[in-house]
Amino acid sequence: GIEAVWETIEAYETHTRSSGYFDVQRREQARTWMYRTIEDHLRADFFADPAVRSALPGLERAVAEGRRTATDAARALLDLYQGHPPRER
């Protein structure tokens, strides 16, 4: 059974390479990996920022208690991260 499965995989690879689909998919994967890497690094940097770390617990509570919207709290954190004064609500 394994040999038949392997032959099917090889046939699929041959077909996708000859049609160009394999290369198109590989390029799209590389593009996706690039953006995922950027997002991962930005997320880590964002949450490591001292101003964000300090404000996050209070803003989480405010959102959970309905005193601020999620969008408003996110904007405030982004402003802190970018070095801008927080916007008035």
Buried (B, 14 or more C-beta within 10 A) or exposed (E): EEEEEEEEEEEEEEEBEEEEEBEEEEEEEEEEEEEEEEEEEEEEEBEEBEBBEEBBEEBBEBBEEEEBEEEBBEBBBBBBBEEEEBEEE
